[in-house]
Amino acid sequence: MKEILLAKSAGFCYGVRRAVRMAEEAAAVCSSCVMLGPIIHNAHVVEDLVRKGVRRIGCPDEVSEGETVIIRSHGEAKDVLEVLEGRGGRVVNSTCPRVLKIQQLVHRAEEEGRIPLIIGDPGHPEVLGVAGWCSRALIFPSPETIENWLAEDASRTQLPLTVVSQTTCTQKLFEICTEILKKECTNLKIFDTICDATYKRQSEAAQIAARVDAIIVVGDRQSANTRHLTEICSGICPVVFQIERADELPLQDLKRYGTVGLTAGASTPARIIKEVYTTMSEETIMAGGTEDFAKMLEESFKTLNTGDKVTGIVTAITPTEIQVDLGTKQAGYIPVSELSDDSSVKPEDIVKVGDEIETYVVRVNDVEGYATLSKKRLDTVKMWENIETAKEEKTTLEGIVTEENKGGIVVSVKGIRVFVPASQSGLPRNAEMSELLKQKVQLRITEVNRARRRVVGSIRAVQYEARQAAAEAIWNEIEPGKRYTGTVKSLTSYGAFVDIGGVDGMVHISELSWSRIKHPSEVVSVGDQVEVYVISVDKEKHKISLGLKDRSVDPWDKFIATYHVGDVAEVKVVKLMTFGAFAEVIPGVDGLIHISQIADRRIDKPADVLSEGQAVEAKIIAIDEENKKISLSIRALLQGGADEAETSEEEE
């Protein structure tokens, strides 16, 4: 291989990423969790969740009392959700918002007396779940099956059909199927419900496949979107390999090709894509590197001795030990007790799989082929040297506050006791030193006497420099879109001021919440820790505009998944204008009630009928998805106004 082309959109889509995040969060806070079917079609992700304590089940009957049930991204049938909710347990519905919309479309179609027709794989859980939102659904996997169904009975062309598709359906298949239906059927409603992310991945895969000699498609073999990518690539590139992980790469075969493409399905984790890409890259770089291989082989036969300092790669982390590849015939492991002098620290907080780690050989057992290692002992030996160097070079060290004594506190820095006087603790005068116990702190070494094993440090010096450096760094690097964790310093009638690390920014009242609020205190209080993002910056005037409301949860998506044209919603009037009234449909989404749609009679101004804060029922008569605009009508619900509103709706 001379070159690797990686698809930009490869990996998790929004719906998959959202589902995995929700499952991980549920596992972290719930004592007992189950997932009803695999959360996504990727065995590695499912296995990882199982290791985190999420039990996998196949049906609602397997749910035990008190267990939290996670609904997979593909969704479930309506009756399944009703059974789970009826039992009173907690349900975490991680169904993709796109799939939720399709479920609502077929449910609404049946209520209107129409027959839902789904283009997709009849055995796919997403399709089965969508079909479960109506009593009767027609499912067709191909154009041929639609043609055969229509040919069996000529009267079927007159049926009222609402057409949707599986989110991972290819655009080509959907277009062919809908063209047949348009040609033969007389009462159709067609909704293109293919996920934008799916279409983008398929387009990119096709473009790359046309430019390469061979292409790798990474993804679970049960994943529909991965299979479709493979089908698309196979129609363009003569050599296509579908694999699930790096160890399945056909490296010998790939050596024959100059340019190789790499793409991945929407349910493939980034770490697996990275492993595959890294393996391919290393093969490209090391092609013909026989001397390097010989050197690595020689290294593998090295022997270890007690007292050696060795460097290895972390290969696995368990609750009791850390396994390390030392590149020798002995397997190395570090007992958790030999990892750190701080017993409260978890192994995964210190090291991660793939990290390079330096250790001290405690014992070698050649008979059983392993070596016991210690990171803690090596750290202590090296720390005295580092302490003296840190004092000379005025570098910052980190430690844990272990005790309070007369005049100050003691900080353990990699096993070395460092005394910090109360005046250098960084706390206000007369504050309780006990506040710092068991806290992780940063400090500067001010005095070292190795003979007496005495070390003195200052936390205050680090805090001062950190504040200055943080403020300078923020002004140098700050730009719209960046996120910060800050502290609410003060509130005004028009917003809240937040300290984002030595620099204050202002969150306008309109950026605190999707809902309209009258005062910032409805959302935040002084002293609160908040996550904010930068909206705009004026470095000359030293002004920063911040936002707080969660942009990852778009109220418009919630509205689209919940409401459709013709629905009636209870709305709240939020603003009166000369031409009409704006009303909140859901927090963050407003619609316009034009003055002509407020009453069944002519009125001079909206205030003659409505007032701000008033709750009224209104009919949704138009939705402009592209511009995110909604038209509402009260008149359509009043006697004599319905016919006109319906006419207006049809014109839209």
C-alpha positions as CSV (number, residue, x, y, z in Angstrom):
1,M,0.0,0.0,0.0
2,K,1.3,3.4,-0.9
3,E,-1.7,5.5,0.2
4,I,-4.8,5.1,2.4
5,L,-8.0,7.1,1.8
6,L,-10.2,7.4,4.9
7,A,-13.8,8.4,4.7
8,K,-14.5,11.6,6.7
9,S,-17.9,10.4,8.0
10,A,-16.9,6.9,9.0
11,G,-18.0,5.8,12.4
12,F,-20.8,6.5,14.9
13,C,-23.8,8.6,13.6
14,Y,-25.7,10.9,16.0
15,G,-28.3,8.3,16.8
16,V,-25.8,5.5,17.6
17,R,-23.6,7.9,19.6
18,R,-26.6,9.1,21.6
19,A,-27.8,5.5,22.3
20,V,-24.3,4.4,23.5
21,R,-24.0,7.5,25.7
22,M,-27.4,7.0,27.3
23,A,-26.6,3.3,28.0
24,E,-23.3,4.2,29.6
25,E,-24.9,6.9,31.7
26,A,-27.6,4.5,32.8
27,A,-25.0,1.9,33.7
28,A,-23.1,4.4,35.8
29,V,-26.1,5.5,37.9
30,C,-28.3,2.5,38.1
31,S,-27.6,-0.5,40.3
32,S,-29.1,-2.9,37.8
33,C,-29.4,-2.3,34.0
34,V,-30.6,-4.5,31.1
35,M,-30.6,-3.8,27.4
36,L,-33.5,-5.2,25.4
37,G,-31.6,-6.6,22.5
38,P,-28.2,-5.2,21.4
39,I,-28.1,-1.4,22.0
40,I,-26.6,-1.1,18.5
41,H,-25.4,-3.6,15.9
42,N,-21.8,-3.9,17.0
43,A,-20.8,-6.9,19.2
44,H,-17.7,-5.1,20.6
45,V,-19.8,-2.2,22.0
46,V,-22.4,-4.6,23.4
47,E,-19.6,-6.7,25.1
48,D,-18.2,-3.5,26.5
49,L,-21.6,-2.6,28.0
50,V,-21.9,-6.1,29.4
51,R,-18.5,-5.7,31.1
52,K,-19.9,-2.4,32.7
53,G,-22.8,-4.4,34.2
54,V,-25.5,-4.0,31.6
55,R,-27.2,-7.4,31.2
56,R,-28.6,-8.3,27.8
57,I,-32.1,-9.8,27.5
58,G,-34.3,-10.9,24.6
59,C,-37.8,-10.1,25.7
60,P,-39.6,-8.0,28.4
61,D,-40.5,-11.1,30.4
62,E,-36.8,-11.4,31.3
63,V,-36.8,-8.1,33.2
64,S,-36.4,-8.5,37.0
65,E,-38.1,-6.2,39.5
66,G,-36.2,-2.9,40.0
67,E,-34.1,-3.2,36.8
68,T,-33.7,-0.3,34.5
69,V,-34.5,-1.2,30.9
70,I,-32.5,0.4,28.0
71,I,-34.4,0.5,24.7
72,R,-31.9,0.0,21.8
73,S,-31.3,2.6,19.1
74,H,-33.4,0.6,16.6
75,G,-36.5,1.1,18.8
76,E,-39.3,-1.3,19.9
77,A,-42.9,-1.9,19.1
78,K,-45.5,0.2,20.9
79,D,-46.9,-2.8,22.9
80,V,-43.4,-3.6,24.2
81,L,-43.0,-0.1,25.7
82,E,-46.5,-0.3,27.2
83,V,-45.7,-3.6,28.9
84,L,-42.5,-2.2,30.4
85,E,-44.1,1.1,31.5
86,G,-47.0,-0.8,33.0
87,R,-44.6,-2.7,35.3
88,G,-43.5,0.7,36.8
89,G,-39.8,0.2,36.2
90,R,-37.5,2.8,34.8
91,V,-37.2,2.8,30.9
92,V,-34.4,4.6,29.2
93,N,-35.5,5.0,25.6
94,S,-32.4,5.5,23.4
95,T,-34.3,5.0,20.1
96,C,-32.8,7.2,17.4
97,P,-34.9,10.4,16.9
98,R,-35.1,9.5,13.2
99,V,-36.7,6.2,14.0
100,L,-39.1,7.8,16.5
101,K,-40.3,10.0,13.7
102,I,-41.0,7.0,11.5
103,Q,-42.8,5.3,14.3
104,Q,-45.1,8.3,14.6
105,L,-45.6,8.5,10.9
106,V,-46.9,4.9,10.6
107,H,-49.0,5.3,13.8
108,R,-50.6,8.5,12.4
109,A,-51.1,6.8,9.0
110,E,-53.2,4.1,10.6
111,E,-55.2,6.6,12.6
112,E,-56.1,8.3,9.3
113,G,-57.2,5.0,7.8
114,R,-54.1,4.5,5.7
115,I,-51.9,1.5,5.3
116,P,-48.2,1.9,6.2
117,L,-45.8,0.5,3.6
118,I,-42.2,0.1,4.8
119,I,-39.3,-0.3,2.4
120,G,-36.6,-2.2,4.3
121,D,-35.4,-5.5,5.6
122,P,-38.4,-7.4,7.1
123,G,-36.1,-9.1,9.7
124,H,-34.3,-5.9,10.9
125,P,-35.2,-4.8,14.4
126,E,-35.7,-1.2,13.3
127,V,-38.3,-2.3,10.7
128,L,-40.0,-4.7,13.2
129,G,-40.2,-2.0,15.8
130,V,-41.7,0.5,13.3
131,A,-44.2,-2.1,12.2
132,G,-45.2,-2.5,15.8
133,W,-46.6,1.0,15.9
134,C,-49.6,-0.1,13.8
135,S,-51.8,-3.2,13.6
136,R,-51.0,-3.8,9.9
137,A,-47.9,-2.8,7.9
138,L,-46.6,-3.9,4.5
139,I,-42.9,-4.5,4.4
140,F,-41.0,-4.8,1.1
141,P,-37.2,-5.4,0.8
142,S,-37.0,-5.0,-2.9
143,P,-38.7,-3.5,-6.1
144,E,-39.5,-7.1,-7.2
145,T,-41.6,-7.8,-4.1
146,I,-43.6,-4.6,-4.6
147,E,-44.2,-5.5,-8.2
148,N,-45.3,-9.0,-7.3
149,W,-47.7,-7.8,-4.6
150,L,-49.3,-5.3,-6.9
151,A,-49.7,-7.9,-9.7
152,E,-51.5,-10.3,-7.4
153,D,-54.5,-8.1,-7.0
154,A,-55.3,-5.1,-9.3
155,S,-57.4,-3.5,-6.5
156,R,-54.3,-2.9,-4.4
157,T,-53.4,0.1,-6.6
158,Q,-56.4,1.9,-5.1
159,L,-55.3,1.4,-1.5
160,P,-54.5,4.5,0.6
161,L,-50.7,3.9,1.3
162,T,-48.3,5.9,3.4
163,V,-44.7,5.0,2.3
164,V,-41.7,5.2,4.6
165,S,-38.3,3.5,4.6
166,Q,-35.7,2.0,6.9
167,T,-33.3,4.7,7.9
168,T,-30.3,2.7,6.5
169,C,-32.0,2.0,3.1
170,T,-30.0,3.0,0.1
171,Q,-31.2,6.0,-1.8
172,K,-31.2,4.0,-5.0
173,L,-33.5,1.3,-3.6
174,F,-35.9,3.9,-2.2
175,E,-36.1,5.8,-5.5
176,I,-36.7,2.6,-7.6
177,C,-39.4,1.4,-5.2
178,T,-41.2,4.7,-5.0
179,E,-41.1,5.2,-8.8
180,I,-43.0,1.8,-9.1
181,L,-45.6,2.9,-6.5
182,K,-46.1,6.3,-8.1
183,K,-46.7,4.7,-11.5
184,E,-49.2,2.1,-10.3
185,C,-50.9,3.5,-7.2
186,T,-53.4,6.4,-7.0
187,N,-53.5,7.2,-3.3
188,L,-50.0,7.7,-2.0
189,K,-48.2,9.6,0.7
190,I,-44.4,9.2,0.5
191,F,-42.0,10.2,3.2
192,D,-38.2,9.9,2.5
193,T,-37.1,8.8,6.0
194,I,-33.5,7.7,5.0
195,C,-31.1,9.1,7.6
196,D,-29.0,12.0,6.3
197,A,-25.9,10.5,8.0
198,T,-26.6,7.2,6.1
199,Y,-26.9,8.9,2.8
200,K,-23.7,10.9,3.4
201,R,-21.7,7.8,4.3
202,Q,-23.0,6.0,1.3
203,S,-22.1,8.9,-1.0
204,E,-18.6,9.2,0.5
205,A,-18.0,5.4,0.2
206,A,-19.0,5.5,-3.5
207,Q,-16.7,8.4,-4.2
208,I,-13.7,6.7,-2.4
209,A,-14.5,3.3,-4.1
210,A,-14.1,5.0,-7.5
211,R,-10.6,6.3,-6.6
212,V,-9.0,3.2,-5.1
213,D,-7.7,-0.2,-6.1
214,A,-9.2,-1.9,-3.1
215,I,-11.5,-0.8,-0.2
216,I,-12.0,-1.9,3.4
217,V,-15.4,-1.6,5.0
218,V,-15.3,-1.9,8.8
219,G,-18.4,-2.9,10.8
220,D,-20.4,-5.6,12.4
221,R,-21.7,-8.3,10.1
222,Q,-25.2,-7.9,11.6
223,S,-25.2,-4.1,10.8
224,A,-27.5,-3.2,7.9
225,N,-25.8,0.1,7.2
226,T,-22.4,-1.7,7.0
227,R,-23.8,-4.3,4.6
228,H,-25.2,-1.5,2.4
229,L,-21.8,0.2,2.3
230,T,-20.3,-3.1,1.2
231,E,-22.9,-3.5,-1.6
232,I,-22.3,0.1,-2.8
233,C,-18.5,-0.3,-2.9
234,S,-18.8,-3.7,-4.6
235,G,-20.7,-2.1,-7.4
236,I,-17.9,0.4,-8.1
237,C,-14.6,-1.1,-6.8
238,P,-13.5,-4.7,-7.9
239,V,-11.9,-5.5,-4.6
240,V,-13.9,-5.0,-1.4
241,F,-13.1,-6.5,2.1
242,Q,-15.7,-6.3,4.9
243,I,-14.1,-6.8,8.4
244,E,-15.1,-6.3,12.0
245,R,-11.8,-5.4,13.5
246,A,-8.1,-4.9,12.8
247,D,-7.0,-8.6,13.3
248,E,-9.2,-9.5,10.2
249,L,-7.2,-7.3,7.9
250,P,-6.0,-9.2,4.8
251,L,-2.6,-7.5,5.0
252,Q,-0.9,-9.9,2.5
253,D,-3.6,-9.2,-0.1
254,L,-3.5,-5.5,0.5
255,K,0.3,-5.4,-0.4
256,R,-0.7,-5.9,-4.0
257,Y,-2.7,-2.6,-4.2
258,G,-1.4,0.9,-4.5
259,T,-4.3,2.9,-3.1
260,V,-6.6,1.4,-0.5
261,G,-9.8,3.0,0.8
262,L,-11.2,2.8,4.3
263,T,-14.8,3.4,5.4
264,A,-17.0,2.2,8.3
265,G,-20.7,1.8,9.2
266,A,-22.6,4.1,11.5
267,S,-22.4,1.6,14.4
268,T,-18.6,1.1,14.3
269,P,-16.7,2.7,17.3
270,A,-14.0,5.2,16.5
271,R,-11.4,3.1,18.4
272,I,-11.9,0.1,16.0
273,I,-11.6,2.4,13.0
274,K,-8.4,3.8,14.5
275,E,-7.0,0.3,15.2
276,V,-7.6,-0.7,11.5
277,Y,-6.2,2.6,10.2
278,T,-3.1,2.4,12.4
279,T,-2.5,-1.3,11.4
280,M,-2.8,-0.4,7.7
281,S,-0.5,2.7,8.2
282,E,2.1,0.7,10.1
283,E,2.1,-2.0,7.3
284,T,2.6,0.8,4.7
285,I,5.5,2.4,6.7
286,M,7.2,-0.9,7.5
287,A,7.0,-2.6,4.1
288,G,10.3,-4.2,3.5
289,G,11.6,-3.4,7.0
290,T,13.4,-6.8,7.7
291,E,16.1,-5.2,9.9
292,D,13.4,-3.8,12.3
293,F,11.7,-7.2,12.5
294,A,15.0,-8.9,13.3
295,K,15.7,-6.4,16.1
296,M,12.2,-6.9,17.5
297,L,12.7,-10.7,17.5
298,E,16.0,-10.4,19.3
299,E,14.4,-8.1,22.0
300,S,11.7,-10.8,22.7
301,F,14.4,-13.2,24.0
302,K,15.8,-10.8,26.6
303,T,15.7,-12.1,30.2
304,L,14.6,-10.0,33.2
305,N,16.3,-9.7,36.6
306,T,14.9,-8.4,39.9
307,G,15.7,-4.7,40.3
308,D,15.7,-3.9,36.6
309,K,13.9,-0.8,35.3
310,V,11.8,-1.9,32.3
311,T,9.4,-0.2,30.0
312,G,6.3,-1.9,28.5
313,I,2.9,-1.4,27.0
314,V,-0.3,-1.8,29.0
315,T,-2.4,-4.6,27.4
316,A,-5.2,-5.1,29.9
317,I,-6.6,-3.7,33.1
318,T,-8.5,-5.8,35.7
319,P,-9.8,-5.0,39.2
320,T,-6.7,-6.7,40.7
321,E,-3.8,-6.1,38.3
322,I,-2.5,-4.4,35.2
323,Q,-1.0,-6.6,32.5
324,V,2.1,-5.3,30.7
325,D,3.8,-6.4,27.5
326,L,7.5,-6.1,28.1
327,G,8.6,-7.4,24.7
328,T,10.2,-10.4,26.5
329,K,9.3,-14.1,27.0
330,Q,7.9,-13.2,30.5
331,A,4.5,-11.7,30.8
332,G,4.6,-8.7,33.2
333,Y,1.9,-7.7,35.6
334,I,1.5,-4.9,38.3
335,P,-0.6,-5.7,41.3
336,V,-3.0,-2.8,42.0
337,S,-1.3,-2.3,45.4
338,E,2.0,-1.7,43.5
339,L,0.5,0.9,41.1
340,S,0.2,3.9,43.3
341,D,0.7,5.1,46.9
342,D,-2.8,6.4,46.8
343,S,-5.1,3.5,47.6
344,S,-8.3,5.4,46.6
345,V,-7.2,5.8,43.0
346,K,-8.6,3.5,40.4
347,P,-6.2,1.8,38.0
348,E,-8.0,3.2,34.9
349,D,-7.5,6.7,36.3
350,I,-3.7,6.2,36.1
351,V,-3.1,4.1,33.0
352,K,-5.1,3.1,30.0
353,V,-4.7,0.2,27.6
354,G,-2.0,1.1,25.0
355,D,-0.1,3.4,27.4
356,E,3.7,3.1,27.7
357,I,4.7,2.5,31.3
358,E,8.0,2.4,33.2
359,T,8.2,-0.1,36.1
360,Y,10.6,-1.8,38.6
361,V,11.0,-5.6,38.5
362,V,10.1,-7.0,41.9
363,R,10.2,-10.7,41.2
364,V,10.7,-13.0,38.1
365,N,9.1,-16.4,37.9
366,D,10.7,-18.1,34.9
367,V,8.9,-21.4,35.6
368,E,5.4,-19.9,35.2
369,G,6.7,-17.3,32.7
370,Y,5.7,-14.0,34.4
371,A,7.4,-11.0,36.2
372,T,5.9,-9.1,39.1
373,L,6.3,-5.3,38.6
374,S,5.9,-2.2,40.7
375,K,5.3,1.3,39.4
376,K,5.0,2.7,42.9
377,R,8.5,1.7,44.1
378,L,10.1,3.1,40.9
379,D,8.1,6.3,41.4
380,T,9.4,6.8,44.9
381,V,13.1,6.3,43.9
382,K,12.7,8.7,41.1
383,M,10.7,11.2,43.1
384,W,13.5,12.4,45.4
385,E,15.4,13.2,42.3
386,N,12.4,14.9,40.8
387,I,11.7,16.9,44.0
388,E,15.2,18.4,44.0
389,T,15.0,19.2,40.3
390,A,11.5,20.7,40.8
391,K,12.8,23.1,43.4
392,E,15.6,24.2,41.2
393,E,13.5,24.6,38.1
394,K,10.4,25.8,39.9
395,T,8.2,23.2,38.3
396,T,4.7,22.2,39.6
397,L,4.0,18.9,41.3
398,E,0.8,17.1,42.2
399,G,-0.1,15.2,45.4
400,I,-2.8,14.2,47.8
401,V,-3.5,16.0,51.1
402,T,-3.1,13.2,53.7
403,E,-3.2,15.0,57.1
404,E,-3.7,18.3,58.9
405,N,-1.2,19.3,61.6
406,K,-0.1,22.3,63.6
407,G,0.5,25.2,61.3
408,G,-0.5,23.6,58.0
409,I,-1.1,20.3,56.0
410,V,0.9,17.4,54.7
411,V,0.7,16.5,51.0
412,S,1.9,13.1,49.7
413,V,3.7,13.6,46.4
414,K,4.4,10.1,44.9
415,G,5.2,8.8,48.5
416,I,7.2,11.9,49.6
417,R,5.7,13.9,52.5
418,V,5.6,17.6,51.7
419,F,4.7,20.1,54.4
420,V,2.6,23.1,53.3
421,P,2.2,26.0,55.8
422,A,-1.3,27.3,56.3
423,S,-0.3,30.6,54.7
424,Q,0.6,28.7,51.5
425,S,-2.4,26.4,51.4
426,G,-4.4,28.7,49.1
427,L,-7.3,28.8,51.5
428,P,-8.7,32.1,53.0
429,R,-7.4,33.2,56.4
430,N,-9.0,31.3,59.3
431,A,-10.4,28.7,56.9
432,E,-10.5,25.0,58.2
433,M,-7.5,23.1,56.8
434,S,-9.5,19.9,57.0
435,E,-11.4,21.1,53.9
436,L,-8.4,20.0,51.9
437,L,-8.1,16.4,53.4
438,K,-8.0,13.7,50.7
439,Q,-8.0,16.4,48.0
440,K,-5.7,16.3,45.0
441,V,-3.6,19.5,44.9
442,Q,-0.8,21.1,42.9
443,L,2.1,22.8,44.6
444,R,5.6,24.3,44.2
445,I,8.5,23.0,46.2
446,T,10.2,25.8,48.2
447,E,12.6,23.8,50.4
448,V,14.3,20.4,50.3
449,N,16.5,18.8,53.0
450,R,17.1,15.2,51.7
451,A,19.2,14.3,54.8
452,R,16.4,15.1,57.2
453,R,13.8,14.0,54.7
454,R,12.1,17.3,54.9
455,V,10.3,19.0,52.1
456,V,8.2,22.3,52.2
457,G,5.9,23.4,49.4
458,S,3.3,26.1,48.4
459,I,-0.1,25.6,46.9
460,R,-0.8,29.3,46.8
461,A,2.1,30.0,44.4
462,V,0.7,27.6,41.9
463,Q,-2.8,28.9,42.2
464,Y,-1.7,32.5,41.5
465,E,0.3,31.5,38.5
466,A,-2.4,29.2,37.2
467,R,-5.0,32.0,37.4
468,Q,-2.7,34.4,35.5
469,A,-1.7,31.8,32.9
470,A,-5.3,30.6,32.5
471,A,-6.6,34.1,31.9
472,E,-3.8,34.7,29.3
473,A,-4.4,31.4,27.6
474,I,-8.1,32.0,27.4
475,W,-7.6,35.4,25.7
476,N,-5.1,33.8,23.3
477,E,-7.2,30.8,22.4
478,I,-10.8,31.8,22.9
479,E,-13.0,31.7,19.9
480,P,-16.7,31.1,19.1
481,G,-17.8,27.5,19.8
482,K,-15.2,26.7,22.5
483,R,-16.6,25.1,25.7
484,Y,-15.6,25.9,29.3
485,T,-16.5,24.9,32.8
486,G,-17.1,28.0,34.8
487,T,-18.5,29.4,38.1
488,V,-21.5,31.7,38.3
489,K,-20.1,34.9,39.9
490,S,-23.2,37.3,39.8
491,L,-26.7,37.7,38.4
492,T,-28.4,40.7,36.8
493,S,-31.8,41.2,35.3
494,Y,-30.4,40.6,31.8
495,G,-28.1,37.6,32.4
496,A,-25.4,35.9,34.5
497,F,-21.7,36.5,34.7
498,V,-19.6,33.3,34.7
499,D,-15.9,33.0,35.6
500,I,-14.3,30.6,33.0
501,G,-10.9,30.5,34.6
502,G,-9.8,34.0,35.6
503,V,-11.9,35.7,32.8
504,D,-15.6,36.6,33.2
505,G,-18.1,36.1,30.4
506,M,-21.8,37.0,30.2
507,V,-24.6,34.6,29.5
508,H,-27.6,36.6,28.2
509,I,-30.9,35.6,29.7
510,S,-32.0,34.3,26.3
511,E,-29.0,31.9,26.2
512,L,-29.7,30.4,29.7
513,S,-32.6,28.1,28.7
514,W,-34.7,27.0,25.7
515,S,-37.8,28.2,27.6
516,R,-38.5,31.9,28.0
517,I,-37.6,33.0,31.6
518,K,-38.1,36.3,33.4
519,H,-35.0,36.2,35.6
520,P,-31.6,34.2,35.5
521,S,-32.3,33.0,39.0
522,E,-34.9,30.6,37.6
523,V,-32.0,28.6,36.0
524,V,-28.7,29.3,37.9
525,S,-27.5,30.6,41.3
526,V,-24.3,32.3,42.4
527,G,-21.6,29.7,43.0
528,D,-23.0,27.1,40.6
529,Q,-20.6,25.2,38.4
530,V,-21.9,25.3,34.8
531,E,-20.8,24.1,31.3
532,V,-20.8,27.1,28.9
533,Y,-19.8,27.7,25.3
534,V,-18.5,30.8,23.6
535,I,-21.0,32.7,21.3
536,S,-18.8,35.7,20.5
537,V,-15.6,37.5,21.6
538,D,-14.5,41.1,21.5
539,K,-10.8,40.9,22.5
540,E,-10.3,44.7,22.2
541,K,-13.0,45.4,24.7
542,H,-12.4,42.2,26.7
543,K,-16.0,41.1,26.4
544,I,-17.2,37.5,26.0
545,S,-20.7,36.4,25.2
546,L,-21.5,32.8,26.5
547,G,-24.3,30.3,26.1
548,L,-25.6,27.7,28.6
549,K,-28.5,26.0,27.0
550,D,-27.8,22.5,25.7
551,R,-27.3,22.8,21.9
552,S,-26.9,19.0,21.6
553,V,-30.6,18.6,22.4
554,D,-32.4,20.5,19.6
555,P,-36.0,21.3,20.5
556,W,-36.8,21.3,16.8
557,D,-35.9,17.6,16.5
558,K,-38.2,16.9,19.5
559,F,-41.0,18.9,17.8
560,I,-40.6,17.1,14.5
561,A,-40.7,13.7,16.2
562,T,-43.9,14.7,18.2
563,Y,-46.1,16.9,16.0
564,H,-47.3,16.9,12.4
565,V,-49.5,19.2,10.3
566,G,-53.1,18.9,11.5
567,D,-52.2,18.2,15.1
568,V,-53.7,20.2,17.9
569,A,-51.4,21.5,20.6
570,E,-51.8,23.5,23.8
571,V,-49.5,26.5,23.3
572,K,-48.5,29.5,25.4
573,V,-48.7,33.0,24.0
574,V,-45.2,34.5,24.5
575,K,-45.3,37.7,22.4
576,L,-47.9,39.9,20.8
577,M,-47.1,41.7,17.5
578,T,-49.2,43.9,15.2
579,F,-49.5,41.1,12.6
580,G,-50.1,38.2,15.1
581,A,-48.9,36.4,18.1
582,F,-46.0,34.1,18.8
583,A,-46.8,31.0,20.9
584,E,-44.5,28.4,22.5
585,V,-45.4,24.9,21.3
586,I,-42.6,23.2,23.3
587,P,-39.8,24.9,25.1
588,G,-37.5,26.4,22.5
589,V,-39.9,26.1,19.6
590,D,-42.4,29.0,18.8
591,G,-45.0,29.2,16.2
592,L,-46.8,32.2,14.6
593,I,-50.6,32.6,15.0
594,H,-51.3,35.1,12.2
595,I,-53.9,37.8,13.1
596,S,-56.2,36.3,10.5
597,Q,-56.0,32.9,12.4
598,I,-56.7,34.2,15.9
599,A,-60.5,34.4,15.8
600,D,-63.4,33.5,13.6
601,R,-64.1,37.2,13.2
602,R,-62.1,40.2,12.1
603,I,-60.0,41.8,14.9
604,D,-58.0,45.0,15.0
605,K,-55.1,43.7,17.0
606,P,-54.1,40.4,18.7
607,A,-54.3,42.0,22.1
608,D,-58.1,42.2,21.6
609,V,-58.3,38.4,22.1
610,L,-55.0,37.2,23.5
611,S,-52.6,38.1,26.3
612,E,-49.0,37.2,27.0
613,G,-48.7,34.0,29.1
614,Q,-52.2,32.8,28.1
615,A,-52.5,29.1,27.3
616,V,-54.6,28.3,24.3
617,E,-55.3,25.4,22.0
618,A,-54.1,25.8,18.4
619,K,-54.0,23.7,15.2
620,I,-50.7,23.2,13.4
621,I,-51.5,24.2,9.8
622,A,-48.0,24.4,8.3
623,I,-44.4,23.3,9.1
624,D,-41.5,24.7,7.2
625,E,-38.7,22.2,8.2
626,E,-36.0,24.0,6.1
627,N,-36.5,27.3,7.8
628,K,-37.8,25.9,11.1
629,K,-41.1,27.9,11.0
630,I,-44.5,26.8,12.2
631,S,-47.9,28.3,11.4
632,L,-50.7,27.9,14.0
633,S,-54.4,28.6,13.9
634,I,-56.9,29.1,16.7
635,R,-59.6,29.9,14.1
636,A,-59.4,26.4,12.7
637,L,-60.7,25.0,15.9
638,L,-63.6,27.5,16.2
639,Q,-67.0,26.8,14.7
640,G,-67.0,27.9,11.0
641,G,-63.2,28.2,10.7
642,A,-62.3,24.6,10.2
643,D,-63.0,24.4,6.5
644,E,-60.8,27.4,5.7
645,A,-57.9,26.1,7.8
646,E,-58.1,22.7,6.1
647,T,-58.1,24.4,2.7
648,S,-55.0,26.4,3.7
649,E,-53.3,23.2,4.9
650,E,-53.9,21.4,1.6
651,E,-52.4,24.4,-0.3
652,E,-49.2,24.1,1.8
